[in-house]
């Protein structure tokens, strides 16, 4: 995971990146998706904040991060679908 965030691995698979250290994230296709059938699209968001290891670590202070992922993720998906 850290190799992806530091651009040492899977750089060519990154669909979108917001480099903000607090609200930023990397969006890339999940291995479940064959990248051909758009109706089966799976994307994974990996946040730049190092203190978050799982969903259980999230609290109210992470709402700006989650809203950023939601908004920018939706825009990215719309762009991908129109290509």
N, CA, C and O atoms as a Maestro MAE file, in Angstrom:
{
 s_m_m2io_version
 :::
 2.0.0
}

f_m_ct {
 s_m_title
 :::
 protein
 m_atom[332] {
  # First column is atom index #
  i_m_mmod_type
  r_m_x_coord
  r_m_y_coord
  r_m_z_coord
  i_m_residue_number
  s_m_chain_name
  s_m_pdb_residue_name
  s_m_pdb_atom_name
  i_m_atomic_number
  :::
  1 25 0.817 -1.179 0.000 1 A "UNK " " N  " 7
  2 3 0.000 0.000 0.000 1 A "UNK " " CA " 6
  3 2 0.872 1.258 0.000 1 A "UNK " " C  " 6
  4 15 0.613 2.195 -0.755 1 A "UNK " " O  " 8
  5 25 1.897 1.279 0.840 2 A "UNK " " N  " 7
  6 3 2.760 2.460 0.888 2 A "UNK " " CA " 6
  7 2 3.536 2.630 -0.408 2 A "UNK " " C  " 6
  8 15 3.828 3.757 -0.806 2 A "UNK " " O  " 8
  9 25 3.877 1.527 -1.077 3 A "UNK " " N  " 7
  10 3 4.559 1.630 -2.366 3 A "UNK " " CA " 6
  11 2 3.682 2.322 -3.400 3 A "UNK " " C  " 6
  12 15 4.188 3.071 -4.236 3 A "UNK " " O  " 8
  13 25 2.386 2.085 -3.356 4 A "UNK " " N  " 7
  14 3 1.460 2.759 -4.269 4 A "UNK " " CA " 6
  15 2 1.422 4.253 -3.946 4 A "UNK " " C  " 6
  16 15 1.498 5.083 -4.853 4 A "UNK " " O  " 8
  17 25 1.309 4.596 -2.681 5 A "UNK " " N  " 7
  18 3 1.253 6.006 -2.282 5 A "UNK " " CA " 6
  19 2 2.547 6.749 -2.598 5 A "UNK " " C  " 6
  20 15 2.519 7.939 -2.913 5 A "UNK " " O  " 8
  21 25 3.673 6.059 -2.517 6 A "UNK " " N  " 7
  22 3 4.970 6.684 -2.791 6 A "UNK " " CA " 6
  23 2 5.376 6.562 -4.261 6 A "UNK " " C  " 6
  24 15 6.491 6.924 -4.637 6 A "UNK " " O  " 8
  25 25 4.463 6.050 -5.084 7 A "UNK " " N  " 7
  26 3 4.668 5.899 -6.533 7 A "UNK " " CA " 6
  27 2 5.817 4.961 -6.881 7 A "UNK " " C  " 6
  28 15 6.527 5.179 -7.863 7 A "UNK " " O  " 8
  29 25 5.998 3.923 -6.077 8 A "UNK " " N  " 7
  30 3 7.006 2.904 -6.346 8 A "UNK " " CA " 6
  31 2 6.393 1.657 -6.972 8 A "UNK " " C  " 6
  32 15 7.117 0.766 -7.416 8 A "UNK " " O  " 8
  33 25 5.062 1.587 -7.009 9 A "UNK " " N  " 7
  34 3 4.382 0.413 -7.561 9 A "UNK " " CA " 6
  35 2 3.049 0.834 -8.161 9 A "UNK " " C  " 6
  36 15 2.414 1.775 -7.685 9 A "UNK " " O  " 8
  37 25 2.637 0.146 -9.188 10 A "UNK " " N  " 7
  38 3 1.325 0.295 -9.824 10 A "UNK " " CA " 6
  39 2 1.012 1.721 -10.263 10 A "UNK " " C  " 6
  40 15 -0.151 2.124 -10.259 10 A "UNK " " O  " 8
  41 25 2.012 2.476 -10.633 11 A "UNK " " N  " 7
  42 3 1.831 3.862 -11.054 11 A "UNK " " CA " 6
  43 2 0.933 3.950 -12.280 11 A "UNK " " C  " 6
  44 15 0.122 4.870 -12.394 11 A "UNK " " O  " 8
  45 25 1.075 3.001 -13.190 12 A "UNK " " N  " 7
  46 3 0.299 3.017 -14.434 12 A "UNK " " CA " 6
  47 2 -1.179 2.706 -14.208 12 A "UNK " " C  " 6
  48 15 -1.999 2.981 -15.084 12 A "UNK " " O  " 8
  49 25 -1.530 2.151 -13.078 13 A "UNK " " N  " 7
  50 3 -2.925 1.786 -12.784 13 A "UNK " " CA " 6
  51 2 -3.702 2.894 -12.079 13 A "UNK " " C  " 6
  52 15 -4.924 2.804 -11.965 13 A "UNK " " O  " 8
  53 25 -3.028 3.925 -11.608 14 A "UNK " " N  " 7
  54 3 -3.692 4.998 -10.857 14 A "UNK " " CA " 6
  55 2 -4.654 5.742 -11.778 14 A "UNK " " C  " 6
  56 15 -4.266 6.227 -12.841 14 A "UNK " " O  " 8
  57 25 -5.903 5.825 -11.359 15 A "UNK " " N  " 7
  58 3 -6.943 6.507 -12.123 15 A "UNK " " CA " 6
  59 2 -6.988 7.983 -11.740 15 A "UNK " " C  " 6
  60 15 -7.194 8.846 -12.593 15 A "UNK " " O  " 8
  61 25 -6.794 8.269 -10.449 16 A "UNK " " N  " 7
  62 3 -6.844 9.641 -9.946 16 A "UNK " " CA " 6
  63 2 -6.015 9.729 -8.676 16 A "UNK " " C  " 6
  64 15 -5.921 8.771 -7.910 16 A "UNK " " O  " 8
  65 25 -5.409 10.910 -8.462 17 A "UNK " " N  " 7
  66 3 -4.702 11.137 -7.202 17 A "UNK " " CA " 6
  67 2 -4.915 12.565 -6.744 17 A "UNK " " C  " 6
  68 15 -4.775 13.510 -7.521 17 A "UNK " " O  " 8
  69 25 -5.253 12.711 -5.481 18 A "UNK " " N  " 7
  70 3 -5.295 13.988 -4.793 18 A "UNK " " CA " 6
  71 2 -4.152 13.922 -3.787 18 A "UNK " " C  " 6
  72 15 -4.194 13.116 -2.858 18 A "UNK " " O  " 8
  73 25 -3.150 14.746 -3.958 19 A "UNK " " N  " 7
  74 3 -1.930 14.622 -3.153 19 A "UNK " " CA " 6
  75 2 -1.980 15.364 -1.818 19 A "UNK " " C  " 6
  76 15 -0.964 15.426 -1.125 19 A "UNK " " O  " 8
  77 25 -3.102 15.915 -1.444 20 A "UNK " " N  " 7
  78 3 -3.231 16.581 -0.152 20 A "UNK " " CA " 6
  79 2 -2.884 15.594 0.966 20 A "UNK " " C  " 6
  80 15 -3.423 14.487 0.984 20 A "UNK " " O  " 8
  81 25 -1.994 15.966 1.906 21 A "UNK " " N  " 7
  82 3 -1.586 15.016 2.954 21 A "UNK " " CA " 6
  83 2 -2.677 14.658 3.950 21 A "UNK " " C  " 6
  84 15 -2.586 13.616 4.600 21 A "UNK " " O  " 8
  85 25 -3.705 15.487 4.091 22 A "UNK " " N  " 7
  86 3 -4.778 15.217 5.051 22 A "UNK " " CA " 6
  87 2 -6.006 14.628 4.369 22 A "UNK " " C  " 6
  88 15 -6.545 13.621 4.827 22 A "UNK " " O  " 8
  89 25 -6.454 15.248 3.273 23 A "UNK " " N  " 7
  90 3 -7.678 14.819 2.600 23 A "UNK " " CA " 6
  91 2 -7.406 14.055 1.305 23 A "UNK " " C  " 6
  92 15 -8.345 13.661 0.614 23 A "UNK " " O  " 8
  93 25 -6.142 13.845 0.973 24 A "UNK " " N  " 7
  94 3 -5.792 13.234 -0.298 24 A "UNK " " CA " 6
  95 2 -5.897 11.724 -0.319 24 A "UNK " " C  " 6
  96 15 -5.907 11.059 0.717 24 A "UNK " " O  " 8
  97 25 -5.975 11.201 -1.544 25 A "UNK " " N  " 7
  98 3 -6.115 9.765 -1.726 25 A "UNK " " CA " 6
  99 2 -5.688 9.384 -3.142 25 A "UNK " " C  " 6
  100 15 -5.534 10.238 -4.015 25 A "UNK " " O  " 8
  101 25 -5.503 8.092 -3.344 26 A "UNK " " N  " 7
  102 3 -5.210 7.535 -4.658 26 A "UNK " " CA " 6
  103 2 -6.368 6.615 -5.011 26 A "UNK " " C  " 6
  104 15 -6.816 5.823 -4.182 26 A "UNK " " O  " 8
  105 25 -6.849 6.723 -6.237 27 A "UNK " " N  " 7
  106 3 -7.944 5.893 -6.714 27 A "UNK " " CA " 6
  107 2 -7.411 4.994 -7.813 27 A "UNK " " C  " 6
  108 15 -6.881 5.477 -8.813 27 A "UNK " " O  " 8
  109 25 -7.552 3.672 -7.630 28 A "UNK " " N  " 7
  110 3 -7.083 2.727 -8.634 28 A "UNK " " CA " 6
  111 2 -8.025 1.545 -8.744 28 A "UNK " " C  " 6
  112 15 -8.765 1.247 -7.806 28 A "UNK " " O  " 8
  113 25 -8.003 0.863 -9.893 29 A "UNK " " N  " 7
  114 3 -8.907 -0.274 -10.083 29 A "UNK " " CA " 6
  115 2 -8.580 -1.433 -9.152 29 A "UNK " " C  " 6
  116 15 -7.413 -1.744 -8.916 29 A "UNK " " O  " 8
  117 25 -9.610 -2.059 -8.632 30 A "UNK " " N  " 7
  118 3 -9.461 -3.261 -7.827 30 A "UNK " " CA " 6
  119 2 -9.133 -4.428 -8.755 30 A "UNK " " C  " 6
  120 15 -9.480 -4.400 -9.935 30 A "UNK " " O  " 8
  121 25 -8.479 -5.430 -8.233 31 A "UNK " " N  " 7
  122 3 -8.122 -6.595 -9.044 31 A "UNK " " CA " 6
  123 2 -9.339 -7.386 -9.503 31 A "UNK " " C  " 6
  124 15 -9.238 -8.158 -10.457 31 A "UNK " " O  " 8
  125 25 -10.508 -7.213 -8.838 32 A "UNK " " N  " 7
  126 3 -11.736 -7.903 -9.238 32 A "UNK " " CA " 6
  127 2 -12.238 -7.436 -10.600 32 A "UNK " " C  " 6
  128 15 -12.902 -8.190 -11.312 32 A "UNK " " O  " 8
  129 25 -11.922 -6.192 -10.963 33 A "UNK " " N  " 7
  130 3 -12.453 -5.600 -12.179 33 A "UNK " " CA " 6
  131 2 -11.558 -5.930 -13.362 33 A "UNK " " C  " 6
  132 15 -10.341 -5.754 -13.292 33 A "UNK " " O  " 8
  133 25 -12.155 -6.407 -14.447 34 A "UNK " " N  " 7
  134 3 -11.371 -6.761 -15.634 34 A "UNK " " CA " 6
  135 2 -11.048 -5.554 -16.500 34 A "UNK " " C  " 6
  136 15 -10.386 -5.706 -17.526 34 A "UNK " " O  " 8
  137 25 -11.487 -4.374 -16.129 35 A "UNK " " N  " 7
  138 3 -11.258 -3.100 -16.803 35 A "UNK " " CA " 6
  139 2 -11.848 -3.060 -18.207 35 A "UNK " " C  " 6
  140 15 -11.422 -2.260 -19.040 35 A "UNK " " O  " 8
  141 25 -12.823 -3.917 -18.469 36 A "UNK " " N  " 7
  142 3 -13.495 -3.919 -19.764 36 A "UNK " " CA " 6
  143 2 -14.980 -3.627 -19.598 36 A "UNK " " C  " 6
  144 15 -15.531 -2.794 -20.317 36 A "UNK " " O  " 8
  145 25 -15.625 -4.297 -18.667 37 A "UNK " " N  " 7
  146 3 -17.057 -4.120 -18.454 37 A "UNK " " CA " 6
  147 2 -17.284 -3.011 -17.429 37 A "UNK " " C  " 6
  148 15 -17.042 -3.189 -16.235 37 A "UNK " " O  " 8
  149 25 -17.749 -1.874 -17.917 38 A "UNK " " N  " 7
  150 3 -17.907 -0.719 -17.048 38 A "UNK " " CA " 6
  151 2 -18.966 -0.943 -15.963 38 A "UNK " " C  " 6
  152 15 -18.886 -0.342 -14.891 38 A "UNK " " O  " 8
  153 25 -19.957 -1.801 -16.232 39 A "UNK " " N  " 7
  154 3 -20.991 -2.040 -15.222 39 A "UNK " " CA " 6
  155 2 -20.450 -2.839 -14.033 39 A "UNK " " C  " 6
  156 15 -21.103 -2.906 -12.992 39 A "UNK " " O  " 8
  157 25 -19.285 -3.436 -14.171 40 A "UNK " " N  " 7
  158 3 -18.665 -4.197 -13.082 40 A "UNK " " CA " 6
  159 2 -17.455 -3.470 -12.487 40 A "UNK " " C  " 6
  160 15 -16.592 -4.098 -11.874 40 A "UNK " " O  " 8
  161 25 -17.394 -2.155 -12.668 41 A "UNK " " N  " 7
  162 3 -16.223 -1.387 -12.237 41 A "UNK " " CA " 6
  163 2 -16.068 -1.407 -10.712 41 A "UNK " " C  " 6
  164 15 -17.020 -1.137 -9.979 41 A "UNK " " O  " 8
  165 25 -14.886 -1.724 -10.256 42 A "UNK " " N  " 7
  166 3 -14.511 -1.668 -8.847 42 A "UNK " " CA " 6
  167 2 -13.289 -0.778 -8.739 42 A "UNK " " C  " 6
  168 15 -12.289 -1.019 -9.414 42 A "UNK " " O  " 8
  169 25 -13.351 0.243 -7.905 43 A "UNK " " N  " 7
  170 3 -12.207 1.113 -7.659 43 A "UNK " " CA " 6
  171 2 -11.919 1.123 -6.167 43 A "UNK " " C  " 6
  172 15 -12.825 0.988 -5.344 43 A "UNK " " O  " 8
  173 25 -10.650 1.283 -5.830 44 A "UNK " " N  " 7
  174 3 -10.217 1.314 -4.435 44 A "UNK " " CA " 6
  175 2 -9.606 2.680 -4.157 44 A "UNK " " C  " 6
  176 15 -8.804 3.177 -4.948 44 A "UNK " " O  " 8
  177 25 -9.980 3.283 -3.043 45 A "UNK " " N  " 7
  178 3 -9.393 4.548 -2.603 45 A "UNK " " CA " 6
  179 2 -8.447 4.257 -1.443 45 A "UNK " " C  " 6
  180 15 -8.838 3.669 -0.435 45 A "UNK " " O  " 8
  181 25 -7.205 4.677 -1.606 46 A "UNK " " N  " 7
  182 3 -6.200 4.536 -0.543 46 A "UNK " " CA " 6
  183 2 -5.826 5.947 -0.100 46 A "UNK " " C  " 6
  184 15 -5.326 6.737 -0.901 46 A "UNK " " O  " 8
  185 25 -6.064 6.265 1.167 47 A "UNK " " N  " 7
  186 3 -5.820 7.629 1.639 47 A "UNK " " CA " 6
  187 2 -4.350 7.842 1.982 47 A "UNK " " C  " 6
  188 15 -3.631 6.916 2.356 47 A "UNK " " O  " 8
  189 25 -3.934 9.096 1.840 48 A "UNK " " N  " 7
  190 3 -2.546 9.463 2.145 48 A "UNK " " CA " 6
  191 2 -2.289 9.551 3.657 48 A "UNK " " C  " 6
  192 15 -1.141 9.457 4.090 48 A "UNK " " O  " 8
  193 25 -3.322 9.725 4.445 49 A "UNK " " N  " 7
  194 3 -3.158 9.815 5.900 49 A "UNK " " CA " 6
  195 2 -2.661 8.466 6.429 49 A "UNK " " C  " 6
  196 15 -3.358 7.459 6.307 49 A "UNK " " O  " 8
  197 25 -1.487 8.444 7.001 50 A "UNK " " N  " 7
  198 3 -0.851 7.194 7.430 50 A "UNK " " CA " 6
  199 2 -1.461 6.575 8.681 50 A "UNK " " C  " 6
  200 15 -1.242 5.391 8.936 50 A "UNK " " O  " 8
  201 25 -2.202 7.318 9.450 51 A "UNK " " N  " 7
  202 3 -2.751 6.784 10.687 51 A "UNK " " CA " 6
  203 2 -3.981 5.906 10.501 51 A "UNK " " C  " 6
  204 15 -4.437 5.269 11.451 51 A "UNK " " O  " 8
  205 25 -4.517 5.868 9.295 52 A "UNK " " N  " 7
  206 3 -5.731 5.098 9.038 52 A "UNK " " CA " 6
  207 2 -5.346 3.738 8.462 52 A "UNK " " C  " 6
  208 15 -4.810 3.656 7.357 52 A "UNK " " O  " 8
  209 25 -5.615 2.690 9.202 53 A "UNK " " N  " 7
  210 3 -5.271 1.337 8.757 53 A "UNK " " CA " 6
  211 2 -6.504 0.558 8.301 53 A "UNK " " C  " 6
  212 15 -6.405 -0.334 7.458 53 A "UNK " " O  " 8
  213 25 -7.684 0.904 8.869 54 A "UNK " " N  " 7
  214 3 -8.921 0.214 8.503 54 A "UNK " " CA " 6
  215 2 -10.095 1.145 8.765 54 A "UNK " " C  " 6
  216 15 -9.927 2.244 9.295 54 A "UNK " " O  " 8
  217 25 -11.278 0.693 8.390 55 A "UNK " " N  " 7
  218 3 -12.487 1.485 8.639 55 A "UNK " " CA " 6
  219 2 -12.702 1.753 10.120 55 A "UNK " " C  " 6
  220 15 -13.297 2.767 10.484 55 A "UNK " " O  " 8
  221 25 -12.237 0.878 10.956 56 A "UNK " " N  " 7
  222 3 -12.409 1.051 12.410 56 A "UNK " " CA " 6
  223 2 -11.635 2.240 12.953 56 A "UNK " " C  " 6
  224 15 -11.952 2.746 14.029 56 A "UNK " " O  " 8
  225 25 -10.628 2.691 12.224 57 A "UNK " " N  " 7
  226 3 -9.839 3.839 12.661 57 A "UNK " " CA " 6
  227 2 -10.525 5.167 12.358 57 A "UNK " " C  " 6
  228 15 -10.113 6.205 12.876 57 A "UNK " " O  " 8
  229 25 -11.556 5.149 11.532 58 A "UNK " " N  " 7
  230 3 -12.223 6.389 11.137 58 A "UNK " " CA " 6
  231 2 -13.077 6.941 12.267 58 A "UNK " " C  " 6
  232 15 -13.704 6.200 13.024 58 A "UNK " " O  " 8
  233 25 -13.083 8.269 12.357 59 A "UNK " " N  " 7
  234 3 -13.939 8.953 13.322 59 A "UNK " " CA " 6
  235 2 -14.429 10.251 12.690 59 A "UNK " " C  " 6
  236 15 -14.210 10.485 11.501 59 A "UNK " " O  " 8
  237 25 -15.074 11.073 13.460 60 A "UNK " " N  " 7
  238 3 -15.669 12.306 12.941 60 A "UNK " " CA " 6
  239 2 -14.635 13.235 12.311 60 A "UNK " " C  " 6
  240 15 -14.969 13.985 11.393 60 A "UNK " " O  " 8
  241 25 -13.416 13.205 12.770 61 A "UNK " " N  " 7
  242 3 -12.383 14.084 12.213 61 A "UNK " " CA " 6
  243 2 -12.020 13.716 10.772 61 A "UNK " " C  " 6
  244 15 -11.395 14.512 10.072 61 A "UNK " " O  " 8
  245 25 -12.403 12.526 10.327 62 A "UNK " " N  " 7
  246 3 -12.093 12.080 8.971 62 A "UNK " " CA " 6
  247 2 -13.193 12.410 7.957 62 A "UNK " " C  " 6
  248 15 -13.088 12.039 6.788 62 A "UNK " " O  " 8
  249 25 -14.242 13.101 8.396 63 A "UNK " " N  " 7
  250 3 -15.337 13.450 7.485 63 A "UNK " " CA " 6
  251 2 -14.864 14.261 6.271 63 A "UNK " " C  " 6
  252 15 -15.333 13.992 5.165 63 A "UNK " " O  " 8
  253 25 -13.957 15.244 6.421 64 A "UNK " " N  " 7
  254 3 -13.481 15.957 5.230 64 A "UNK " " CA " 6
  255 2 -12.782 15.022 4.226 64 A "UNK " " C  " 6
  256 15 -12.933 15.192 3.016 64 A "UNK " " O  " 8
  257 25 -12.034 14.058 4.716 65 A "UNK " " N  " 7
  258 3 -11.390 13.072 3.846 65 A "UNK " " CA " 6
  259 2 -12.440 12.250 3.110 65 A "UNK " " C  " 6
  260 15 -12.349 12.073 1.895 65 A "UNK " " O  " 8
  261 25 -13.437 11.745 3.835 66 A "UNK " " N  " 7
  262 3 -14.473 10.913 3.227 66 A "UNK " " CA " 6
  263 2 -15.298 11.691 2.208 66 A "UNK " " C  " 6
  264 15 -15.649 11.158 1.155 66 A "UNK " " O  " 8
  265 25 -15.611 12.954 2.519 67 A "UNK " " N  " 7
  266 3 -16.350 13.782 1.562 67 A "UNK " " CA " 6
  267 2 -15.519 14.053 0.321 67 A "UNK " " C  " 6
  268 15 -16.051 14.070 -0.789 67 A "UNK " " O  " 8
  269 25 -14.222 14.265 0.494 68 A "UNK " " N  " 7
  270 3 -13.317 14.482 -0.637 68 A "UNK " " CA " 6
  271 2 -13.270 13.246 -1.534 68 A "UNK " " C  " 6
  272 15 -13.318 13.367 -2.758 68 A "UNK " " O  " 8
  273 25 -13.177 12.069 -0.937 69 A "UNK " " N  " 7
  274 3 -13.170 10.823 -1.711 69 A "UNK " " CA " 6
  275 2 -14.495 10.669 -2.461 69 A "UNK " " C  " 6
  276 15 -14.505 10.293 -3.633 69 A "UNK " " O  " 8
  277 25 -15.598 10.956 -1.797 70 A "UNK " " N  " 7
  278 3 -16.913 10.830 -2.426 70 A "UNK " " CA " 6
  279 2 -17.036 11.755 -3.635 70 A "UNK " " C  " 6
  280 15 -17.381 11.310 -4.729 70 A "UNK " " O  " 8
  281 25 -16.756 13.026 -3.438 71 A "UNK " " N  " 7
  282 3 -16.955 14.011 -4.500 71 A "UNK " " CA " 6
  283 2 -15.984 13.791 -5.659 71 A "UNK " " C  " 6
  284 15 -16.404 13.699 -6.813 71 A "UNK " " O  " 8
  285 25 -14.700 13.707 -5.359 72 A "UNK " " N  " 7
  286 3 -13.711 13.550 -6.434 72 A "UNK " " CA " 6
  287 2 -13.778 12.162 -7.056 72 A "UNK " " C  " 6
  288 15 -13.476 11.994 -8.238 72 A "UNK " " O  " 8
  289 25 -14.168 11.179 -6.275 73 A "UNK " " N  " 7
  290 3 -14.343 9.832 -6.813 73 A "UNK " " CA " 6
  291 2 -15.487 9.778 -7.800 73 A "UNK " " C  " 6
  292 15 -15.370 9.160 -8.859 73 A "UNK " " O  " 8
  293 25 -16.606 10.428 -7.460 74 A "UNK " " N  " 7
  294 3 -17.757 10.456 -8.370 74 A "UNK " " CA " 6
  295 2 -17.414 11.171 -9.672 74 A "UNK " " C  " 6
  296 15 -17.783 10.704 -10.749 74 A "UNK " " O  " 8
  297 25 -16.714 12.293 -9.584 75 A "UNK " " N  " 7
  298 3 -16.315 13.026 -10.790 75 A "UNK " " CA " 6
  299 2 -15.400 12.169 -11.652 75 A "UNK " " C  " 6
  300 15 -15.558 12.125 -12.872 75 A "UNK " " O  " 8
  301 25 -14.447 11.489 -11.031 76 A "UNK " " N  " 7
  302 3 -13.521 10.624 -11.769 76 A "UNK " " CA " 6
  303 2 -14.264 9.487 -12.456 76 A "UNK " " C  " 6
  304 15 -13.970 9.162 -13.607 76 A "UNK " " O  " 8
  305 25 -15.215 8.885 -11.769 77 A "UNK " " N  " 7
  306 3 -15.989 7.790 -12.360 77 A "UNK " " CA " 6
  307 2 -16.786 8.294 -13.561 77 A "UNK " " C  " 6
  308 15 -16.866 7.611 -14.582 77 A "UNK " " O  " 8
  309 25 -17.374 9.478 -13.447 78 A "UNK " " N  " 7
  310 3 -18.120 10.042 -14.582 78 A "UNK " " CA " 6
  311 2 -17.214 10.282 -15.776 78 A "UNK " " C  " 6
  312 15 -17.613 10.046 -16.916 78 A "UNK " " O  " 8
  313 25 -15.999 10.748 -15.526 79 A "UNK " " N  " 7
  314 3 -15.045 10.972 -16.606 79 A "UNK " " CA " 6
  315 2 -14.646 9.650 -17.245 79 A "UNK " " C  " 6
  316 15 -14.580 9.552 -18.470 79 A "UNK " " O  " 8
  317 25 -14.381 8.635 -16.435 80 A "UNK " " N  " 7
  318 3 -14.004 7.320 -16.950 80 A "UNK " " CA " 6
  319 2 -15.133 6.725 -17.783 80 A "UNK " " C  " 6
  320 15 -14.877 6.124 -18.827 80 A "UNK " " O  " 8
  321 25 -16.372 6.882 -17.340 81 A "UNK " " N  " 7
  322 3 -17.506 6.329 -18.061 81 A "UNK " " CA " 6
  323 2 -17.748 7.012 -19.413 81 A "UNK " " C  " 6
  324 15 -18.294 6.404 -20.333 81 A "UNK " " O  " 8
  325 25 -17.338 8.275 -19.524 82 A "UNK " " N  " 7
  326 3 -17.544 8.981 -20.780 82 A "UNK " " CA " 6
  327 2 -16.433 8.743 -21.788 82 A "UNK " " C  " 6
  328 15 -16.562 9.146 -22.945 82 A "UNK " " O  " 8
  329 25 -15.360 8.108 -21.387 83 A "UNK " " N  " 7
  330 3 -14.252 7.832 -22.327 83 A "UNK " " CA " 6
  331 2 -14.573 6.695 -23.261 83 A "UNK " " C  " 6
  332 15 -13.752 6.341 -24.107 83 A "UNK " " O  " 8
  :::
 }
 m_bond[331] {
  # First column is bond index #
  i_m_from
  i_m_to
  i_m_order
  :::
  1 1 2 1
  2 2 3 1
  3 3 4 2
  4 3 5 1
  5 5 6 1
  6 6 7 1
  7 7 8 2
  8 7 9 1
  9 9 10 1
  10 10 11 1
  11 11 12 2
  12 11 13 1
  13 13 14 1
  14 14 15 1
  15 15 16 2
  16 15 17 1
  17 17 18 1
  18 18 19 1
  19 19 20 2
  20 19 21 1
  21 21 22 1
  22 22 23 1
  23 23 24 2
  24 23 25 1
  25 25 26 1
  26 26 27 1
  27 27 28 2
  28 27 29 1
  29 29 30 1
  30 30 31 1
  31 31 32 2
  32 31 33 1
  33 33 34 1
  34 34 35 1
  35 35 36 2
  36 35 37 1
  37 37 38 1
  38 38 39 1
  39 39 40 2
  40 39 41 1
  41 41 42 1
  42 42 43 1
  43 43 44 2
  44 43 45 1
  45 45 46 1
  46 46 47 1
  47 47 48 2
  48 47 49 1
  49 49 50 1
  50 50 51 1
  51 51 52 2
  52 51 53 1
  53 53 54 1
  54 54 55 1
  55 55 56 2
  56 55 57 1
  57 57 58 1
  58 58 59 1
  59 59 60 2
  60 59 61 1
  61 61 62 1
  62 62 63 1
  63 63 64 2
  64 63 65 1
  65 65 66 1
  66 66 67 1
  67 67 68 2
  68 67 69 1
  69 69 70 1
  70 70 71 1
  71 71 72 2
  72 71 73 1
  73 73 74 1
  74 74 75 1
  75 75 76 2
  76 75 77 1
  77 77 78 1
  78 78 79 1
  79 79 80 2
  80 79 81 1
  81 81 82 1
  82 82 83 1
  83 83 84 2
  84 83 85 1
  85 85 86 1
  86 86 87 1
  87 87 88 2
  88 87 89 1
  89 89 90 1
  90 90 91 1
  91 91 92 2
  92 91 93 1
  93 93 94 1
  94 94 95 1
  95 95 96 2
  96 95 97 1
  97 97 98 1
  98 98 99 1
  99 99 100 2
  100 99 101 1
  101 101 102 1
  102 102 103 1
  103 103 104 2
  104 103 105 1
  105 105 106 1
  106 106 107 1
  107 107 108 2
  108 107 109 1
  109 109 110 1
  110 110 111 1
  111 111 112 2
  112 111 113 1
  113 113 114 1
  114 114 115 1
  115 115 116 2
  116 115 117 1
  117 117 118 1
  118 118 119 1
  119 119 120 2
  120 119 121 1
  121 121 122 1
  122 122 123 1
  123 123 124 2
  124 123 125 1
  125 125 126 1
  126 126 127 1
  127 127 128 2
  128 127 129 1
  129 129 130 1
  130 130 131 1
  131 131 132 2
  132 131 133 1
  133 133 134 1
  134 134 135 1
  135 135 136 2
  136 135 137 1
  137 137 138 1
  138 138 139 1
  139 139 140 2
  140 139 141 1
  141 141 142 1
  142 142 143 1
  143 143 144 2
  144 143 145 1
  145 145 146 1
  146 146 147 1
  147 147 148 2
  148 147 149 1
  149 149 150 1
  150 150 151 1
  151 151 152 2
  152 151 153 1
  153 153 154 1
  154 154 155 1
  155 155 156 2
  156 155 157 1
  157 157 158 1
  158 158 159 1
  159 159 160 2
  160 159 161 1
  161 161 162 1
  162 162 163 1
  163 163 164 2
  164 163 165 1
  165 165 166 1
  166 166 167 1
  167 167 168 2
  168 167 169 1
  169 169 170 1
  170 170 171 1
  171 171 172 2
  172 171 173 1
  173 173 174 1
  174 174 175 1
  175 175 176 2
  176 175 177 1
  177 177 178 1
  178 178 179 1
  179 179 180 2
  180 179 181 1
  181 181 182 1
  182 182 183 1
  183 183 184 2
  184 183 185 1
  185 185 186 1
  186 186 187 1
  187 187 188 2
  188 187 189 1
  189 189 190 1
  190 190 191 1
  191 191 192 2
  192 191 193 1
  193 193 194 1
  194 194 195 1
  195 195 196 2
  196 195 197 1
  197 197 198 1
  198 198 199 1
  199 199 200 2
  200 199 201 1
  201 201 202 1
  202 202 203 1
  203 203 204 2
  204 203 205 1
  205 205 206 1
  206 206 207 1
  207 207 208 2
  208 207 209 1
  209 209 210 1
  210 210 211 1
  211 211 212 2
  212 211 213 1
  213 213 214 1
  214 214 215 1
  215 215 216 2
  216 215 217 1
  217 217 218 1
  218 218 219 1
  219 219 220 2
  220 219 221 1
  221 221 222 1
  222 222 223 1
  223 223 224 2
  224 223 225 1
  225 225 226 1
  226 226 227 1
  227 227 228 2
  228 227 229 1
  229 229 230 1
  230 230 231 1
  231 231 232 2
  232 231 233 1
  233 233 234 1
  234 234 235 1
  235 235 236 2
  236 235 237 1
  237 237 238 1
  238 238 239 1
  239 239 240 2
  240 239 241 1
  241 241 242 1
  242 242 243 1
  243 243 244 2
  244 243 245 1
  245 245 246 1
  246 246 247 1
  247 247 248 2
  248 247 249 1
  249 249 250 1
  250 250 251 1
  251 251 252 2
  252 251 253 1
  253 253 254 1
  254 254 255 1
  255 255 256 2
  256 255 257 1
  257 257 258 1
  258 258 259 1
  259 259 260 2
  260 259 261 1
  261 261 262 1
  262 262 263 1
  263 263 264 2
  264 263 265 1
  265 265 266 1
  266 266 267 1
  267 267 268 2
  268 267 269 1
  269 269 270 1
  270 270 271 1
  271 271 272 2
  272 271 273 1
  273 273 274 1
  274 274 275 1
  275 275 276 2
  276 275 277 1
  277 277 278 1
  278 278 279 1
  279 279 280 2
  280 279 281 1
  281 281 282 1
  282 282 283 1
  283 283 284 2
  284 283 285 1
  285 285 286 1
  286 286 287 1
  287 287 288 2
  288 287 289 1
  289 289 290 1
  290 290 291 1
  291 291 292 2
  292 291 293 1
  293 293 294 1
  294 294 295 1
  295 295 296 2
  296 295 297 1
  297 297 298 1
  298 298 299 1
  299 299 300 2
  300 299 301 1
  301 301 302 1
  302 302 303 1
  303 303 304 2
  304 303 305 1
  305 305 306 1
  306 306 307 1
  307 307 308 2
  308 307 309 1
  309 309 310 1
  310 310 311 1
  311 311 312 2
  312 311 313 1
  313 313 314 1
  314 314 315 1
  315 315 316 2
  316 315 317 1
  317 317 318 1
  318 318 319 1
  319 319 320 2
  320 319 321 1
  321 321 322 1
  322 322 323 1
  323 323 324 2
  324 323 325 1
  325 325 326 1
  326 326 327 1
  327 327 328 2
  328 327 329 1
  329 329 330 1
  330 330 331 1
  331 331 332 2
  :::
 }
}
